Amino acid sequence: MVEMAQDQFDIILIHPLFHRRSGSGSVPPLGLLSLSSALRHEGFSSKIIDCALIFNSQTSASLVEMRQWLSAILEEAGPRLVIGLGPCTTSTIRAARAVAQTCRDIFPDVPLVCGGPLTIIPGIEWVIFEYIGATAMVRGDGEFALPRIARRLRLGHSLSGIPGVQTTAKEIVLPTFIEQLDSLPLPDWGQVELGQYIPSVRRDLFAYPAAPLVGSRGCALNCSFCSSGTLLKYRRHSLEYTAGHAALLTKHHGVKSLIFYDDCLFPPNRDCTKDLRTFGRLMYKSTAGTIWQMEIVPMILQRLDSLTVKQLFNSGCRQLNIGVEKSSEDTLEAIGKKYSVEDLRDSCNLIKDAAPKMRLTASFILGGPRETRESVHHTVALAQELPLLYAHFYPLFLYPGTPLYNSVVGDHGKLWFKTATSESSLWGELVYQDRELSGDQLVDLIQYAYSTFYGSTGWKEIARSEMGNHFERVDRFVKRWTQDRFRLNKS
């Protein structure tokens, strides 16, 4: 416990670390940057401490080191009113608990408020209040709730009754979501030094500094394995707001490469192609000379025509990251996705014909209902057929609160918790397994997938052509992926 920090802020916002895989990047805490901006708009000062930038492992030794580092920072910059901690997810709760313990040791009388995806899940209150030890949690968007928490504390009033804020495990509080996202001020980018953050290998366009941004929240899809579409309400900024945000980053922060991390920036509706063209025009006008990339679902990809692809490329779009997931419509249906795999092949070829220098990457999920060893091999074969610069392969994870988790795990709600807090499973993720494929078999198949895709002469030819003198550095990461991407429990 310290008597008084040298520099004080109304609110300290802390981003917990998570266990990174080889080739993973570091991303500024977008949620905390938005909270900081909302607080500043209401007259409160804040400071962001990003533990995830400095530390990348949740081993016990790493958490001890992190606590020592955090203690030194908190003793120099303390909170007057409250400490905010998040996002709390399955992959950060061990670190979140360590952060909370450190905060209580130094500032035992300062309230600790948690936010993030975990707080949305029904029945998860015990994790936030009992395991992490929070004073309160915000369910839903924090830009409305946190300034009200700060105002109540400044006046010496109780936190009870604030919409979306829960103060005991036994309360029933519904999540609150901000409907008009354009009403929010732009994130407080002055809180971070963008040059300290490095994109992941597959998202690295070799133009720096790079910055992430999102133009939406939640997801317009309802895949059974994903929490974004099943627990979070989908909302989107206007395209003009998002392009304006991009312009701010390029003109005032010198950003050369933008990474849109939205799960579904463009919902698969009848207006999606029109929206894509409009967005391309806005980005060309707002960020000329800056390159960018985005996530895209196959249902949108299949609606692209040559003209739209060329317009996106001319506006600066240099990479499309496709959530392919599976190679058969049967296994896709089993996880709540529906599209034509044959149309996907045609769409990827159309894109490369229209814009040969557009990079395509894809993610694939191995395992799940109806999955067999044979279907996994078909998925790996599909990855090799598509004109991809990168392919990432993941086991199917079970996230609490999702339909798939509920159907598989049922009422055994603490199963994921045991996994998430185990020293032997530092990523905090529960792998789907059944009689057809065990968890260990899935990990072996993932190693096979990486070795097959990245060991081919075809991939090396594509990579050398598209990466030029960056190939050798990337190849060092890729070689490690082919050996142990999902077996690195201790490093």
C-alpha positions in Angstrom: 0.0 0.0 0.0 1.3 3.5 -0.9 0.3 6.7 0.7 0.1 8.8 -2.5 1.3 8.3 -6.1 3.4 11.0 -7.6 1.0 11.5 -10.5 -2.7 10.9 -10.0 -5.5 10.3 -12.5 -9.2 9.9 -11.9 -9.2 6.5 -13.5 -6.5 4.0 -14.3 -7.4 1.6 -17.1 -5.4 -1.7 -17.2 -5.2 -4.1 -20.1 -4.4 -7.6 -18.9 -1.9 -9.8 -20.7 -2.7 -13.0 -22.6 -0.5 -15.9 -23.7 0.6 -15.3 -27.3 1.4 -17.9 -29.9 4.4 -17.7 -32.2 3.9 -15.0 -34.9 1.1 -13.2 -33.0 1.3 -9.5 -32.9 0.6 -6.8 -30.3 -2.5 -4.7 -30.7 -3.4 -1.4 -28.9 -6.3 -1.9 -26.5 -9.0 -0.4 -28.6 -11.7 -0.8 -26.0 -9.7 1.1 -23.4 -8.9 3.8 -25.8 -12.6 4.3 -26.5 -13.3 4.3 -22.7 -10.5 6.9 -22.1 -12.0 9.1 -24.8 -15.5 8.9 -23.3 -14.1 9.7 -19.8 -12.2 12.7 -21.1 -15.4 13.9 -22.9 -17.1 13.9 -19.4 -14.2 15.7 -17.7 -12.3 12.8 -16.2 -8.6 12.1 -16.6 -7.3 8.6 -17.2 -4.2 6.6 -17.9 -3.9 3.3 -19.7 -1.5 0.6 -18.6 -1.0 -2.1 -21.2 0.4 -5.2 -19.6 -0.1 -7.2 -22.9 2.4 -5.0 -24.7 5.2 -5.9 -22.2 4.4 -9.5 -21.3 3.2 -12.4 -23.5 2.9 -15.4 -21.2 0.6 -16.4 -18.4 3.1 -18.8 -16.7 3.3 -18.3 -13.0 6.8 -16.8 -13.3 5.6 -14.3 -15.9 2.7 -13.2 -13.8 5.0 -12.6 -10.8 7.2 -10.5 -13.0 4.2 -8.6 -14.4 3.0 -7.9 -10.9 6.3 -6.4 -9.9 6.3 -4.2 -13.0 2.7 -3.1 -12.5 3.4 -2.3 -8.9 6.2 0.1 -9.8 3.9 1.9 -12.3 1.0 2.2 -10.0 3.2 3.6 -7.3 4.1 6.4 -9.7 0.6 6.9 -11.2 -2.3 6.2 -9.0 -6.1 6.4 -9.3 -8.2 9.0 -7.5 -11.5 7.3 -8.1 -11.5 3.9 -9.7 -9.5 1.2 -11.5 -10.9 -0.3 -14.7 -9.7 -3.7 -15.8 -10.4 -5.4 -19.1 -11.2 -6.9 -21.4 -11.9 -9.9 -19.3 -12.0 -13.0 -21.5 -11.3 -16.7 -21.2 -7.7 -16.1 -22.3 -7.0 -13.3 -19.8 -8.7 -14.2 -16.5 -5.5 -15.6 -14.9 -3.7 -12.3 -15.7 -6.8 -10.3 -14.7 -6.7 -11.9 -11.3 -3.0 -11.1 -10.9 -3.7 -7.5 -11.9 -6.6 -7.3 -9.4 -4.4 -8.7 -6.6 -1.7 -6.1 -7.3 -4.2 -3.3 -7.3 -5.7 -4.3 -4.0 -2.3 -4.6 -2.4 -1.4 -1.0 -3.4 -4.8 0.7 -3.3 -7.1 -1.5 -1.1 -9.8 1.2 -0.9 -10.0 2.0 -4.6 -12.9 0.2 -6.4 -12.0 -2.2 -9.2 -14.4 -2.5 -12.1 -14.2 -5.2 -14.7 -15.6 -5.2 -18.2 -15.3 -7.3 -21.4 -17.0 -10.3 -23.1 -17.0 -12.5 -19.9 -19.4 -10.0 -18.2 -22.1 -10.6 -20.9 -22.4 -14.3 -20.2 -25.3 -15.3 -18.0 -24.2 -17.0 -14.8 -20.6 -15.8 -15.0 -20.8 -13.3 -12.1 -18.9 -15.6 -9.7 -15.8 -15.4 -11.8 -15.7 -11.6 -11.8 -16.6 -11.2 -8.1 -15.1 -14.3 -6.4 -12.1 -15.3 -8.6 -10.9 -11.9 -9.8 -12.3 -10.0 -6.8 -13.9 -7.0 -8.6 -16.0 -4.4 -6.8 -18.3 -4.1 -9.8 -18.6 -5.2 -13.4 -20.0 -3.5 -16.5 -22.3 -5.6 -18.6 -22.2 -4.3 -22.2 -20.7 -1.1 -23.5 -18.6 0.8 -21.0 -18.6 4.2 -22.6 -21.9 5.0 -21.0 -21.4 3.2 -17.6 -17.8 4.1 -16.6 -18.2 7.9 -16.6 -21.3 7.5 -14.5 -19.4 5.2 -12.1 -16.7 7.9 -11.8 -19.3 10.6 -11.2 -21.0 8.6 -8.4 -17.6 7.9 -6.7 -16.6 11.6 -7.0 -19.8 12.5 -5.1 -19.4 9.7 -2.6 -22.6 7.9 -3.9 -23.4 4.2 -4.3 -22.9 2.5 -7.7 -26.1 0.6 -7.5 -28.8 1.5 -10.1 -26.5 2.5 -12.9 -27.7 0.8 -16.1 -25.5 -2.1 -17.0 -23.5 -2.0 -13.8 -23.6 -5.0 -11.4 -22.2 -4.7 -7.9 -22.9 -8.2 -6.4 -22.9 -11.7 -7.8 -26.6 -12.1 -6.8 -27.9 -9.1 -8.7 -29.8 -9.4 -12.0 -28.5 -6.7 -14.3 -29.2 -6.7 -18.1 -26.4 -5.7 -20.5 -26.7 -2.2 -22.0 -25.6 -1.5 -25.6 -25.0 1.9 -27.2 -27.3 2.0 -30.3 -25.9 5.0 -32.1 -22.1 4.3 -32.2 -21.5 7.5 -34.1 -22.4 9.4 -30.9 -19.1 8.2 -29.4 -16.0 10.3 -29.6 -13.0 8.9 -31.5 -10.6 6.7 -29.4 -8.0 8.5 -27.3 -5.0 7.5 -29.5 -2.7 9.9 -27.6 -2.6 7.3 -24.8 -0.4 4.9 -26.8 2.7 5.0 -29.0 1.7 3.1 -32.1 5.3 2.4 -33.1 5.6 0.0 -30.1 2.9 -2.3 -31.5 3.7 -4.9 -34.2 1.1 -6.6 -36.4 0.9 -10.3 -36.4 2.8 -12.1 -39.2 -0.2 -12.8 -41.4 -1.5 -9.2 -41.1 1.8 -7.5 -41.6 1.7 -5.4 -44.8 5.3 -4.1 -44.1 4.1 -0.5 -43.8 4.6 1.2 -40.4 3.3 2.4 -38.1 0.2 0.1 -38.4 -3.0 0.7 -36.4 -6.1 -1.4 -35.8 -9.6 -0.1 -35.9 -13.2 -1.3 -35.9 -16.3 0.1 -37.5 -18.8 -2.1 -35.8 -19.5 -4.1 -32.6 -20.8 -7.6 -32.4 -21.4 -9.7 -35.5 -24.4 -9.9 -37.9 -24.0 -13.7 -38.2 -25.0 -16.3 -35.6 -22.4 -19.0 -35.8 -22.9 -21.4 -32.9 -19.3 -21.4 -31.8 -18.8 -17.6 -31.6 -19.7 -15.2 -28.9 -19.7 -12.1 -31.1 -22.9 -13.0 -32.9 -24.7 -14.8 -30.1 -24.0 -12.6 -27.1 -23.2 -9.1 -28.4 -25.8 -7.0 -30.2 -24.6 -6.1 -33.7 -24.3 -2.3 -34.4 -22.2 -0.4 -37.0 -20.8 3.0 -37.3 -21.7 4.9 -40.4 -19.2 4.4 -43.2 -18.4 8.1 -43.1 -17.5 7.9 -39.4 -15.2 4.9 -39.9 -13.5 6.5 -42.9 -13.1 9.7 -40.8 -11.5 7.6 -38.0 -9.1 6.1 -40.6 -8.3 9.7 -41.8 -7.5 10.8 -38.2 -5.0 8.0 -37.8 -3.2 8.6 -41.1 -3.1 12.4 -41.0 -2.5 13.0 -37.3 -0.7 9.9 -36.2 1.3 9.0 -39.3 -0.3 5.6 -39.8 0.7 3.8 -43.0 -1.2 0.6 -42.7 -4.7 0.1 -41.2 -6.1 -3.2 -40.0 -9.9 -3.5 -39.7 -10.6 -6.2 -37.1 -14.4 -6.3 -37.4 -15.9 -9.7 -37.3 -18.5 -8.5 -39.8 -18.0 -4.9 -41.0 -20.3 -5.6 -44.0 -23.3 -7.8 -43.2 -24.3 -10.2 -46.0 -27.4 -8.3 -47.1 -28.6 -6.9 -50.5 -26.7 -3.6 -49.9 -23.3 -5.1 -49.1 -21.8 -4.7 -52.6 -23.0 -1.1 -52.7 -21.6 -0.5 -49.2 -18.3 -1.9 -50.2 -18.0 0.4 -53.2 -19.1 3.4 -51.1 -16.5 2.5 -48.4 -13.8 2.2 -51.1 -14.6 5.7 -52.4 -14.5 7.1 -48.8 -11.2 5.5 -48.0 -9.7 6.7 -51.3 -10.8 10.2 -50.5 -9.8 10.1 -46.8 -6.6 8.0 -46.7 -5.0 8.3 -50.1 -1.6 6.6 -49.9 -2.4 4.5 -46.9 -2.9 0.7 -47.4 -5.5 -1.3 -45.4 -7.0 -4.8 -44.9 -10.2 -6.2 -43.5 -11.8 -9.4 -42.4 -14.5 -10.7 -44.7 -16.9 -13.7 -44.6 -17.4 -16.0 -47.6 -21.0 -14.8 -48.1 -19.7 -11.3 -48.8 -16.7 -12.5 -50.8 -19.1 -14.3 -53.2 -20.9 -11.1 -54.0 -17.8 -9.3 -55.2 -17.5 -8.5 -58.9 -14.3 -7.5 -60.8 -15.3 -3.8 -60.7 -15.7 -3.8 -56.9 -12.5 -5.7 -56.3 -10.5 -3.2 -58.5 -12.2 -0.3 -56.7 -11.2 -1.7 -53.3 -7.6 -2.3 -54.4 -7.4 1.3 -55.9 -8.6 2.7 -52.5 -5.7 1.0 -50.7 -7.1 -2.4 -49.8 -4.3 -4.9 -50.0 -5.5 -7.9 -48.1 -8.7 -9.8 -47.4 -8.8 -12.2 -44.4 -11.4 -14.8 -45.1 -13.2 -16.9 -42.4 -13.5 -20.1 -44.5 -13.6 -22.5 -41.5 -14.6 -25.7 -43.3 -14.4 -27.5 -46.6 -17.9 -29.0 -46.8 -21.4 -27.5 -46.4 -22.3 -30.3 -44.0 -19.6 -29.4 -41.4 -20.3 -25.7 -42.0 -24.0 -26.2 -41.2 -23.0 -28.0 -38.0 -21.4 -24.8 -36.7 -24.1 -22.4 -38.0 -22.5 -21.3 -41.3 -23.9 -21.6 -44.8 -22.3 -20.9 -48.1 -21.1 -22.7 -51.3 -17.5 -23.9 -51.1 -17.5 -24.1 -54.9 -18.5 -20.4 -55.1 -15.7 -19.6 -52.7 -13.1 -21.1 -55.1 -14.5 -19.1 -57.9 -14.6 -15.9 -55.9 -10.9 -16.2 -54.8 -9.9 -16.7 -58.4 -12.0 -13.7 -59.5 -10.3 -11.5 -57.0 -6.8 -12.6 -58.0 -7.7 -12.0 -61.7 -9.1 -8.6 -61.0 -6.3 -7.5 -58.6 -3.3 -9.9 -58.8 -1.5 -8.1 -56.0 -4.4 -8.4 -53.5 -3.3 -10.7 -50.7 -5.7 -13.4 -49.6 -5.5 -15.2 -46.3 -7.9 -17.6 -44.6 -8.7 -19.2 -41.3 -9.8 -22.8 -40.9 -11.4 -24.6 -37.9 -10.6 -28.3 -37.4 -12.9 -30.4 -35.3 -16.5 -30.0 -34.3 -19.8 -31.8 -34.9 -19.7 -34.1 -37.9 -16.0 -33.6 -38.4 -13.9 -36.7 -39.2 -10.2 -37.2 -40.0 -11.2 -37.5 -43.7 -13.0 -34.1 -43.6 -10.0 -32.5 -42.0 -7.8 -33.7 -44.8 -10.4 -32.2 -47.3 -10.1 -28.9 -45.5 -6.3 -28.9 -45.7 -6.6 -29.7 -49.4 -9.0 -26.8 -49.9 -6.5 -24.5 -48.3 -3.9 -25.6 -50.8 -6.2 -25.1 -53.7 -7.1 -21.5 -52.9 -4.6 -18.8 -53.9 -3.7 -18.0 -50.3 -0.7 -16.2 -48.9 -1.5 -17.4 -45.4 -3.7 -20.1 -43.9 -4.3 -20.4 -40.2 -5.6 -23.6 -38.7 -7.3 -23.7 -35.3 -9.0 -26.4 -33.2 -12.7 -25.6 -32.5 -12.8 -23.9 -29.2 -15.8 -23.9 -26.9 -16.6 -20.5 -25.5 -19.0 -20.2 -22.5 -22.3 -18.7 -23.3 -22.4 -19.8 -27.0 -25.0 -22.3 -28.3 -22.3 -24.9 -29.1 -20.8 -24.7 -25.6 -24.2 -25.0 -24.0 -25.1 -28.0 -26.2 -21.8 -29.8 -25.5 -21.0 -28.8 -21.9 -24.5 -28.1 -20.6 -24.8 -27.1 -17.0 -21.2 -28.0 -16.2 -20.3 -24.3 -16.2 -17.0 -24.6 -14.4 -15.4 -26.9 -17.0 -14.0 -24.0 -19.0 -12.9 -22.2 -15.9 -10.7 -25.2 -14.8 -9.2 -25.0 -18.3 -8.8 -21.3 -18.3 -7.0 -21.1 -15.0 -4.8 -24.2 -15.5 -1.0 -23.8 -15.8 -1.1 -26.6 -18.4 -3.5 -24.6 -20.7 -2.1 -21.1 -20.7 -4.3 -19.9 -23.6 -7.4 -20.5 -21.5 -9.3 -22.2 -24.3 -11.4 -25.4 -24.1 -11.0 -27.6 -27.2 -14.0 -29.4 -28.6 -13.5 -33.1 -28.7 -15.8 -36.1 -29.3 -15.6 -39.9 -30.0 -14.5 -39.2 -33.5 -11.5 -36.9 -32.7 -9.9 -36.3 -29.4 -8.2 -33.0 -28.4 -4.7 -34.6 -28.8 -5.7 -35.9 -32.3 -6.9 -32.5 -33.3 -3.7 -30.9 -32.3 -1.8 -33.5 -34.3 -4.0 -32.8 -37.3 -3.3 -29.1 -36.9 0.4 -29.7 -37.0 -0.2 -31.8 -40.1 -2.2 -28.9 -41.7 0.5 -26.4 -41.1 3.3 -28.7 -42.3 1.3 -29.6 -45.4 0.3 -26.0 -46.4 3.6 -24.2 -45.6 5.8 -27.1 -46.7 4.6 -27.0 -50.2 6.7 -25.6 -53.0 3.5 -23.8 -54.2 3.3 -21.7 -51.0 7.0 -20.8 -51.1 6.7 -19.6 -54.7 3.6 -17.4 -53.9 5.3 -16.1 -50.7 8.6 -15.2 -52.3 6.7 -13.4 -55.1 4.4 -11.4 -52.8 6.8 -10.7 -49.9 10.1 -10.1 -51.7 12.9 -9.5 -49.2 10.6 -10.0 -46.3 10.2 -13.7 -47.0 13.2 -15.0 -45.0 11.9 -13.3 -41.8 8.4 -14.7 -42.3 9.7 -18.1 -43.1 11.3 -18.4 -39.7 7.9 -18.0 -38.0 6.3 -20.4 -40.5 8.8 -23.1 -39.8 7.9 -22.9 -36.1 4.2 -23.1 -37.0 4.8 -26.4 -38.8 6.3 -27.8 -35.6 4.4 -26.7 -32.6 1.9 -23.8 -33.0 -0.6 -25.3 -30.5 1.9 -27.2 -28.3 3.8 -24.2 -26.9 2.4 -24.3 -23.4 5.4 -22.7 -21.7 6.7 -20.1 -24.1 
